Structures are given as C-alpha cells and as structure tokens.
Amino acid sequence: MLKDVVTVTSVYVDCPKEAVMPFIWDIKNIEYCEVKANNVQVRKESERTGTYTVRGYFMRFIPWQRTFRYTLHERGFHSTEAAQPPSSVDIQGGFYVEATGENRCLIIHYEQYTLSSFYQLLKPIIFSYLKWSQWKEMRDLKALILQKTRTNMALAS
C-alpha cells in the first residue's frame, strides 16, 4: 500500500438517486467534470460494460492518455486501467451513490493510483493535486446534475 495514492471525495445533491444515476452511468460526463480530461471516447460492449479512453493534461501541463475498462452497477460504476500490464501509474476508481432521503443523495468518488518507484518522491504533490482535482470534479458534477434536472423539470411542467 505504500505505493498507493488514494483519494475519496463526496458531495450531497438535492435530487433523488434515480435522477442522479443517469449522470453517473454516462461515462462521457467525465469529459465535462474531470479536470484532467479534455476528451473522452466511450466504447460500449454491453449495457453495463465497455471501455473509455481519456486524453488530457495532468497538472495542466503533462499530457496523458489512458484506456479504462468500466462496469456499471446499481450503485454507480468502477473502472480500471485496461492496459496489461498497467502503466507506471496504474489507475482505478469509480463512483457510488447512496440515497440519504427522498430527494437527496450522497455521491462518493474514489480514485486509486499505484505508483511505480519512479514517482514515489512525488507522492505528496500527486496526492495534493488529485485531492484538489477530485474536489473540483465533484463540485462540477453536482452543478451539471442540478442544472440538467432543473431544466428537465421545467420542460416537463
């Protein structure tokens, strides 16, 4: 575990879980919320599985690209780096959504990076950046969900 960097961030959203799940299951939303992602290409294999490729910048100036295998489940989704063997920064993560009331839920986002020896000295910097980027991602995801659900409710009435 000494090689791992794990970040977990959560946010409450004033929407029922049923309204939030489509946003979590839409992998393309990573492109709109994830700080490190500029482009996301999704390839479905089934209704619950597939792969997606992310291209973007780590810390705004280090270009990166990874392909992940994802599985959707009733509480969210989990993804793992698809390359075998994994890259020098093996990445996995996902989301869980828990109803906390009739019109409120908690979204939990977790990421785990297993760093090669080369990156061990940078671990505190990497952790700090990941924690900040995850906080921003959750804030942006919450805003996206609230904006779209309010727009959909307004159109329905």
VEXTOR-342427 format. One line per 5 residues: number of its first residue (from 1); their letters; for each residue x, y, z of N, C-alpha, C. Coordinates in Angstrom, 2 decimals, padded with zeros to 5 digits. Atoms other than C-alpha are relative to their C-alpha. Layout:
N
NUM = a = X Y Z X Y Z X Y Z; ... $
END
This chain:
157
1 = mlkdv = 000.80 -001.21 000.00 000.00 000.00 000.00 000.84 001.27 000.00; -000.84 -001.18 -000.02 002.97 002.34 000.29 000.09 000.65 -001.38; -000.07 -000.54 001.36 002.90 002.75 -003.48 -001.31 000.65 -000.42; 001.33 -000.49 000.39 -000.79 003.74 -003.49 -000.25 001.42 000.45; 000.57 -001.29 -000.34 -002.31 007.18 -003.55 -001.50 -000.18 -000.16 $
6 = vtvts = 001.45 000.19 000.02 -006.00 007.00 -002.65 -000.66 001.31 000.42; 000.78 -001.19 -000.35 -008.41 009.93 -002.68 -001.47 -000.36 -000.05; 001.44 000.20 -000.07 -012.07 009.90 -001.71 -000.63 001.34 000.30; 000.72 -001.26 -000.19 -014.40 012.86 -002.01 -001.49 -000.28 -000.17; 001.44 000.19 000.11 -018.14 013.10 -001.54 -000.71 001.34 -000.06 $
11 = vyvdc = 000.82 -001.20 000.09 -020.90 015.59 -002.20 -001.47 -000.42 000.11; 001.44 000.21 -000.07 -024.59 015.77 -001.31 -000.66 000.75 -001.14; 000.76 -000.62 001.09 -027.02 016.52 -004.13 -001.47 -000.08 000.36; 001.42 -000.04 -000.32 -030.61 017.59 -003.58 -000.82 -000.47 -001.20; 000.74 000.70 001.05 -032.06 015.14 -006.10 -000.16 -001.45 000.45 $
16 = pkeav = 000.11 001.42 -000.32 -033.39 011.62 -005.78 001.07 -000.81 -000.73; -001.03 000.87 000.58 -030.93 008.82 -006.52 -000.34 -000.35 -001.46; 000.42 000.39 001.35 -032.96 007.84 -009.61 000.32 001.09 -001.03; -000.33 -001.10 000.91 -032.30 011.28 -011.12 001.51 000.15 -000.18; -001.45 -000.15 000.04 -028.57 011.15 -010.35 000.67 -001.13 -000.79 $
21 = mpfiw = -000.67 001.17 000.60 -027.76 007.65 -011.63 000.28 000.15 -001.51; -000.34 -000.15 001.43 -028.04 008.50 -015.38 001.25 000.85 -000.24; -001.21 -000.83 000.14 -025.32 011.15 -014.91 001.25 -000.80 000.36; -001.14 000.82 -000.43 -023.04 008.70 -013.10 000.29 -001.06 -001.05; -000.19 001.06 001.00 -023.61 005.97 -015.70 000.41 000.52 -001.38 $
26 = dikni = -000.41 -000.58 001.28 -022.95 008.36 -018.61 001.50 000.33 000.08; -001.46 -000.12 -000.12 -019.18 007.87 -018.83 000.53 001.25 -000.70; -000.42 -001.19 000.75 -018.90 010.74 -021.33 000.04 001.24 000.91; 000.00 -001.14 -000.92 -019.64 013.14 -018.41 001.36 000.23 000.64; -001.36 -000.19 -000.51 -016.05 012.56 -017.29 000.65 001.17 -000.74 $
31 = eycev = -000.57 -001.07 000.83 -015.10 014.90 -020.14 -000.41 001.38 000.49; 000.52 -001.30 -000.42 -017.20 017.70 -018.65 000.35 000.35 001.44; -000.21 -000.25 -001.43 -016.29 017.30 -014.99 001.43 -000.25 000.47; -001.34 000.38 -000.44 -012.83 015.73 -014.67 001.03 001.02 -000.48; -001.00 -001.03 000.31 -010.10 018.38 -014.52 001.09 -000.54 -000.93 $
36 = kannv = -001.10 000.58 000.77 -007.53 016.01 -016.04 -000.42 -000.47 -001.39; 000.50 000.54 001.27 -009.73 015.08 -019.05 -000.43 001.11 -000.95; 000.44 -000.92 001.05 -010.08 017.06 -022.26 -000.92 -000.71 -001.00; 000.78 000.76 000.98 -011.58 014.28 -024.40 -000.20 -001.41 000.53; 000.33 001.36 -000.43 -013.33 011.01 -023.57 -000.74 -000.70 -001.14 $
41 = qvrke = 000.64 000.83 001.02 -014.20 008.35 -026.15 -000.47 -001.29 000.66; 000.60 001.16 -000.66 -016.59 005.64 -024.90 -000.35 -001.06 -001.05; 000.35 001.14 000.85 -016.98 002.19 -026.48 -000.75 -001.02 000.86; 000.81 000.95 -000.77 -019.85 000.17 -025.05 000.20 -001.41 -000.54; -000.05 001.41 000.36 -019.51 -003.60 -025.03 -001.35 -000.66 000.29 $
46 = sertg = 001.33 000.46 -000.37 -022.87 -004.22 -023.35 -000.68 001.17 000.71; 000.69 -001.07 -000.73 -025.42 -002.21 -021.39 000.75 000.41 001.26; -000.68 -000.25 -001.28 -023.17 -002.43 -018.31 001.52 000.07 -000.08; -001.45 000.06 000.08 -019.61 -002.76 -019.62 000.51 000.69 -001.26; -000.64 -000.59 001.17 -017.19 -001.15 -022.02 001.36 000.54 000.36 $
51 = tytvr = -001.27 -000.66 -000.25 -014.03 000.86 -022.32 -000.16 001.47 -000.34; -000.05 -001.40 000.39 -013.25 004.53 -022.49 001.45 000.46 000.02; -001.34 -000.56 000.10 -010.15 006.43 -023.50 -000.07 001.46 000.38; -000.06 -001.39 -000.47 -009.28 009.68 -021.76 001.31 000.61 -000.48; -001.18 -000.80 000.34 -006.91 012.28 -023.14 -000.13 001.33 000.71 $
56 = gyfmr = 000.04 -001.27 -000.69 -005.97 015.35 -021.20 001.37 000.39 000.51; -001.24 -000.51 -000.59 -003.38 017.04 -019.02 -000.04 -000.18 001.50; -000.17 000.14 -001.44 -002.20 016.14 -015.55 000.72 001.24 000.49; -000.54 -001.25 -000.54 -001.48 019.27 -013.50 000.08 001.09 -001.08; 000.18 -000.98 001.07 -002.46 021.28 -016.61 001.11 000.06 -001.03 $
61 = fipwq = -001.05 -000.10 001.01 000.79 020.71 -018.48 000.65 -001.33 -000.37; -000.57 001.31 000.34 001.69 016.99 -018.51 -001.04 -000.78 -000.79; 000.98 000.74 000.79 -000.13 015.30 -021.41 -000.06 -001.47 000.43; 000.17 001.40 -000.35 -001.55 011.87 -020.64 -001.18 -000.58 -000.77; 001.10 000.72 000.63 -003.82 009.26 -022.19 -000.04 -001.39 000.60 $
66 = rtfry = 000.18 001.34 -000.53 -005.24 006.06 -020.72 -001.33 -000.55 -000.51; 001.24 000.70 000.30 -007.85 003.49 -021.65 -000.40 -000.80 001.24; 000.54 000.66 -001.18 -010.07 002.12 -018.89 -001.12 -000.95 -000.38; 001.13 000.94 000.13 -012.43 -000.83 -018.65 -000.96 000.35 001.14; 000.97 -000.37 -001.03 -015.65 000.06 -016.82 -001.11 -001.02 000.12 $
71 = tlher = 001.19 000.80 -000.27 -018.54 -001.80 -015.24 -000.98 000.88 000.76; 001.07 -000.72 -000.70 -021.78 -000.06 -014.32 -000.68 -000.96 000.97; 000.75 000.82 -000.96 -023.59 -001.35 -011.24 -001.10 000.85 000.61; 001.19 -000.69 -000.52 -026.74 -000.42 -009.32 000.32 001.20 000.87; -000.38 -001.13 -000.86 -024.83 001.99 -007.08 000.96 000.97 -000.68 $
76 = gfhst = -000.91 -000.90 000.68 -022.54 003.60 -009.68 000.80 -000.68 -001.08; -000.86 000.73 000.92 -019.56 002.35 -011.63 001.42 -000.09 000.55; -001.41 000.18 -000.36 -015.99 001.11 -011.26 000.77 -000.15 -001.30; -000.85 000.16 001.18 -013.18 001.39 -013.78 001.42 -000.30 000.41; -001.40 000.33 -000.21 -009.66 000.02 -014.03 000.75 000.25 -001.30 $
81 = eaaqp = -000.83 -000.19 001.18 -006.82 000.76 -016.37 -000.01 -001.28 -000.83; 000.16 001.16 000.88 -007.21 -001.53 -019.39 001.32 -000.58 -000.48; -001.29 000.48 000.50 -003.53 -001.82 -020.36 000.51 -001.15 000.87; -000.58 001.13 -000.71 -001.94 -005.13 -019.43 001.39 -000.26 -000.53; 000.03 -000.45 -001.38 000.47 -004.78 -017.82 -000.37 001.47 000.09 $
86 = pssvd = 000.38 -001.41 -000.16 -000.74 -001.46 -016.40 001.20 000.92 -000.21; -001.05 -001.00 000.16 001.23 001.72 -016.96 000.77 000.17 001.31; -000.78 -000.25 -001.21 003.75 003.03 -014.44 -000.82 000.70 001.09; 000.94 -000.56 -000.96 000.79 004.74 -012.74 -001.33 -000.73 -000.23; 001.21 000.82 000.17 -001.89 002.04 -012.51 -001.17 000.69 000.70 $
91 = iqggf = 001.10 -000.82 -000.50 -005.24 003.82 -012.07 -001.29 -000.81 000.02; 001.36 000.52 -000.07 -008.65 002.68 -010.90 -000.84 000.94 000.84; 000.87 -000.86 -000.78 -011.66 004.39 -009.43 -001.45 -000.18 -000.39; 001.42 000.08 000.32 -015.36 004.99 -009.58 -000.84 000.88 000.90; 001.00 -000.78 -000.73 -018.50 006.37 -008.02 -001.00 -000.94 000.66 $
96 = yveat = 001.12 000.64 -000.69 -021.10 005.21 -005.52 -001.02 001.09 000.31; 001.07 -000.93 -000.33 -024.46 006.89 -005.00 -000.89 -000.66 001.05; 000.85 000.50 -001.08 -026.44 006.45 -001.79 -001.12 000.99 000.24; 001.13 -000.84 -000.36 -029.93 007.80 -001.18 000.10 000.32 001.48; -000.03 -000.40 -001.41 -029.97 009.80 002.06 -001.33 000.61 000.42 $
101 = genrc = 001.34 -000.53 -000.23 -033.57 010.95 001.80 -000.78 -000.13 -001.28; 000.85 000.13 001.19 -036.45 011.12 -000.63 000.54 000.79 -001.18; -000.51 -000.86 001.07 -034.90 013.96 -002.63 001.44 000.44 000.26; -001.40 -000.34 -000.29 -031.27 013.82 -001.53 000.84 -001.26 -000.08; -000.90 001.15 000.02 -028.32 011.57 -002.15 001.44 000.47 000.20 $
106 = liihy = -001.42 -000.23 -000.20 -024.63 011.31 -001.45 000.74 -000.69 -001.13; -000.84 000.57 001.05 -022.20 010.81 -004.33 001.41 -000.10 000.57; -001.35 000.25 -000.49 -018.88 009.27 -003.33 000.88 -000.36 -001.20; -000.93 000.25 001.10 -015.96 009.34 -005.76 001.35 -000.41 000.58; -001.30 000.49 -000.49 -012.78 007.36 -005.20 000.93 -000.24 -001.19 $
111 = eqytl = -001.04 000.27 000.98 -009.53 007.09 -007.14 001.17 -000.63 000.73; -001.20 000.64 -000.54 -006.53 004.85 -006.53 001.06 -000.06 -001.08; -001.14 000.00 000.90 -003.17 005.29 -008.19 001.09 -000.83 000.66; -001.13 000.78 -000.50 -000.47 002.65 -007.72 001.23 000.49 -000.76; -001.14 -000.67 000.61 002.78 004.47 -008.37 001.21 -000.92 -000.10 $
116 = ssfyq = -001.27 000.70 000.11 005.97 002.95 -009.69 001.02 000.71 000.89; -001.06 -000.57 -000.85 009.17 003.60 -007.75 000.43 001.38 -000.49; -000.41 -001.26 000.61 009.97 006.44 -010.15 -000.78 001.19 000.56; 000.87 -001.09 -000.45 007.03 008.51 -008.83 -000.11 000.14 001.52; 000.17 000.00 -001.45 007.41 007.79 -005.10 000.38 001.33 000.66 $
121 = llkpi = -000.41 -001.27 -000.60 009.23 011.04 -004.31 -001.04 001.11 -000.25; 001.02 -001.00 000.34 006.38 012.99 -005.93 -001.35 -000.28 000.65; 001.27 000.43 -000.57 003.67 011.23 -003.92 -000.76 001.12 000.74; 000.75 -001.07 -000.68 002.79 014.23 -001.64 -000.58 001.03 -000.98; 000.47 -000.96 001.01 002.48 016.55 -004.65 -001.15 -000.61 -000.80 $
126 = ifsyl = 001.05 000.69 000.76 000.45 013.99 -006.61 -001.27 -000.09 000.83; 001.18 000.10 -000.88 -001.88 013.43 -003.64 -000.71 001.35 000.10; 000.61 -001.33 -000.14 -002.47 017.17 -003.16 -000.73 000.41 -001.26; 000.65 -000.35 001.27 -003.23 017.71 -006.83 -001.25 -000.85 -000.23; 001.15 000.88 000.21 -005.54 014.68 -007.02 -001.16 000.38 000.92 $
131 = kwsqw = 001.05 -000.38 -000.94 -007.45 015.77 -003.92 -000.69 001.28 -000.47; 000.59 -001.23 000.53 -007.95 019.28 -005.35 -000.82 -000.27 -001.25; 000.72 000.24 001.26 -008.94 018.00 -008.80 -001.28 -000.80 000.23; 001.19 000.78 -000.32 -011.37 015.50 -007.30 -001.07 000.88 000.65; 000.95 -000.93 -000.61 -012.99 018.22 -005.17 -000.67 000.85 -001.09 $
136 = kemrd = 000.55 -000.81 001.08 -013.43 020.39 -008.29 -000.92 -000.84 -000.89; 000.81 000.90 000.82 -014.76 017.44 -010.28 -001.37 -000.23 000.64; 001.27 000.25 -000.68 -017.42 016.74 -007.66 -000.87 001.25 000.02; 000.76 -001.25 000.05 -018.44 020.40 -007.50 -000.61 000.20 -001.39; 000.50 -000.16 001.37 -018.77 020.48 -011.31 -001.06 -001.04 -000.33 $
141 = lkali = 001.01 001.04 000.22 -020.67 017.17 -011.37 -001.31 000.38 000.67; 001.21 -000.43 -000.71 -023.13 018.47 -008.78 -000.69 001.11 -000.78; 000.59 -001.10 000.77 -023.66 021.66 -010.81 -000.65 -000.52 -001.28; 000.55 000.58 001.22 -024.21 019.62 -014.00 -001.32 -000.72 000.29; 001.21 000.75 -000.37 -026.75 017.34 -012.29 -001.14 000.96 000.33 $
146 = lqktr = 001.05 -000.94 -000.41 -028.67 020.22 -010.71 -000.51 000.82 -001.18; 000.41 -000.77 001.17 -028.69 022.26 -013.92 -000.89 -000.82 -000.92; 000.76 000.84 000.95 -029.93 019.38 -016.10 -001.32 -000.48 000.61; 001.25 000.49 -000.59 -032.51 018.06 -013.62 -001.00 001.14 000.13; 000.91 -001.16 -000.09 -033.96 021.55 -013.07 -000.53 000.36 -001.38 $
151 = tnmal = 000.45 -000.28 001.38 -034.08 022.13 -016.85 -001.04 -001.04 -000.44; 000.95 001.06 000.37 -035.80 018.76 -017.36 -001.33 000.15 000.72; 001.24 -000.20 -000.74 -038.34 019.51 -014.60 -000.76 001.19 -000.55; 000.67 -001.18 000.56 -039.06 022.93 -016.11 -000.65 -000.34 -001.35; 000.56 000.39 001.29 -039.60 021.40 -019.56 -001.21 -000.93 000.18 $
156 = as = 001.10 000.92 -000.24 -041.90 018.75 -018.09 -001.26 000.70 000.50; 001.18 -000.68 -000.54 -044.19 021.30 -016.45 -000.59 001.01 -000.95 $
END
